[in-house]
């Protein structure tokens, strides 16, 4: 969130439980089910690339998938 503020990006309150329900606990990168122990939340459009910190831009991801993606935009 600190990086978002520095870039003057949109920052809104995020309900992570709602994101988990919306995404059905499926990784947005590999589409496989995510267990709680492997759960991370990914900014689909990274903050470093001008993405917002908002529920619309945050998705469920496996930790390994999220780290592999880094600050890239995946389509």
C-alpha positions, 0 to 999 in steps of 0.5 A: 500500500505504501508503494501505491501511495507514492505512485498516487494509485487508487487505494480502497478498502479490500475485503480478502474474504470476499476475494476468496469467495469471488475467485472460488479459491482458484489461482488466477494464474494456473486455475488450480485450487489453492489451499490456505497454506499456499494462499497469496493475493496478487495484484493482477496489474502490479502496483509497479506497473500502475495498478490499483490496490482495489478488490477488482485488481486483486486475485487469489494465487498460489504463493509459487505462482505469484512469486514466479509472476513477479511484477509482470502483467500476465494475460 
